[in-house]
Amino acid sequence: MSAYLIIQATVNDWARFKQYTQIVPDIVAKFGGKYIVQGAAELIEGQFDPASVVISKWPDKESARSFWASEEYKQAIPLREGTGTFNVMLVDGLEEK
């Protein structure tokens, strides 16, 4: 069953965060992930208002976890640290009929 990483982000240091964004997409692809949403979020209801949302699709949760725990991604994490606020969630996809 497919899985999705959902990232809610508010970046406050774009100069530093840009380095992270130049490295991570290749790592995502290496582990089978594919970006399906990237952009500004429009809050329609509720209180939490991230500046942007990124959603990547994965073959399964194990693929996403392998990416997250990989040495390649661990090396990229310091480029993101201190650049903003991030909420990261891993969810199951729906079974396709």
BELMO-V415202 format. One record per residue. N is the residue number from 1. RES is the residue in three letters. SS is DSSP state (H for helix, E for strand, C for the rest). PSI is psi as a letter, one per 20 degrees, with the letter a starting at -180 (999 if undefined). OMEGA is omega in degrees with one decimal (NA if undefined). Layout:
N;RES;SS;PSI;OMEGA
N;RES;SS;PSI;OMEGA
//
This chain:
1;MET;C;p;-179.6
2;SER;C;r;179.2
3;ALA;E;r;-178.4
4;TYR;E;p;168.6
5;LEU;E;p;178.7
6;ILE;E;p;-178.8
7;ILE;E;p;174.1
8;GLN;E;p;-171.6
9;ALA;E;q;167.0
10;THR;E;o;-176.9
11;VAL;E;p;178.1
12;ASN;C;i;176.0
13;ASP;C;n;-174.7
14;TRP;H;h;-179.5
15;ALA;H;g;178.5
16;ARG;H;g;-177.1
17;PHE;H;h;-180.0
18;LYS;H;h;177.4
19;GLN;H;g;178.3
20;TYR;H;g;-177.1
21;THR;H;i;178.4
22;GLN;H;i;-176.2
23;ILE;H;g;-169.3
24;VAL;H;h;-178.9
25;PRO;H;h;177.8
26;ASP;H;h;178.2
27;ILE;H;g;176.9
28;VAL;H;g;-178.7
29;ALA;H;g;-179.7
30;LYS;H;h;-177.7
31;PHE;C;j;174.0
32;GLY;C;j;179.9
33;GLY;C;q;179.2
34;LYS;E;p;177.3
35;TYR;E;p;177.2
36;ILE;E;i;177.1
37;VAL;E;p;172.1
38;GLN;E;o;176.1
39;GLY;E;a;-179.8
40;ALA;E;q;178.9
41;ALA;C;p;174.6
42;GLU;C;o;-179.9
43;LEU;C;p;179.3
44;ILE;C;h;178.9
45;GLU;C;q;176.8
46;GLY;C;a;-174.5
47;GLN;C;h;-175.6
48;PHE;C;p;-173.3
49;ASP;C;m;177.8
50;PRO;C;q;179.1
51;ALA;C;h;-179.9
52;SER;E;r;177.6
53;VAL;E;p;175.9
54;VAL;E;p;177.2
55;ILE;E;p;175.2
56;SER;E;q;179.6
57;LYS;E;q;-177.0
58;TRP;E;q;178.5
59;PRO;C;h;-179.5
60;ASP;C;r;-179.5
61;LYS;H;h;-178.7
62;GLU;H;h;177.6
63;SER;H;g;179.1
64;ALA;H;g;178.3
65;ARG;H;h;178.3
66;SER;H;g;174.9
67;PHE;H;g;-174.1
68;TRP;H;h;-177.8
69;ALA;H;i;-175.0
70;SER;C;q;176.2
71;GLU;H;h;179.5
72;GLU;H;g;-178.9
73;TYR;H;h;178.2
74;LYS;H;h;177.9
75;GLN;H;h;179.7
76;ALA;H;h;-175.2
77;ILE;H;g;179.7
78;PRO;H;h;177.7
79;LEU;H;h;179.3
80;ARG;H;h;-174.3
81;GLU;C;p;177.6
82;GLY;C;j;-178.1
83;THR;C;i;-179.3
84;GLY;E;a;179.0
85;THR;E;p;-175.2
86;PHE;E;p;170.3
87;ASN;E;p;-176.9
88;VAL;E;p;-179.4
89;MET;E;q;175.2
90;LEU;E;p;-177.7
91;VAL;E;q;174.5
92;ASP;E;q;170.6
93;GLY;C;r;175.5
94;LEU;C;q;176.1
95;GLU;C;p;178.1
96;GLU;C;p;-178.4
97;LYS;C;999;NA
//
